[in-house]
Amino acid sequence: MRPPTARAFRAFLLAVVLPPIAATTLIAIYIAVAFSQDLNSEALEPLLMYIFMTGLLLSLGGCLVIGLPAHLLLRRLRRTDLWAYGALGLAGSLAILALNGITSGRWIPSDPIDWAMTGLTICGGPFAGYIFWRIARPDRAAIEVKA
């Protein structure tokens, strides 16, 4: 069995990458359905790449600044159940939205894409917490393998 640090590292990487991929896919589906008659693939590709890269940077920042310290705190407090990781993921995504509101001065989304990004940001935190918890499984004790 691999050491728990390798599992935690893989879980961290997937928790950073999977929510932006899911968000970009859902927004691409929304754009394709909502604007199918006006769809211009030359304009759509840069928009989706921007959404993905923005989501990836926000996800990486949230996982580094909020996720890893929260994981260490939860392990110290022995609160390693799924609900704790989901709640901290939600708190992290709300903190990212608050930081975005403070820096941009816009607290209310103005168009459908902003609403979609806000909703997906709120859902992305618990999703990242679930992915990390599911792979790292901090609730299970590490099994020592004797050679």
Helices and strands as residue ranges (DSSP letters): H 4-34, H 41-62, I 63-67, H 68-77, H 82-104, H 112-136
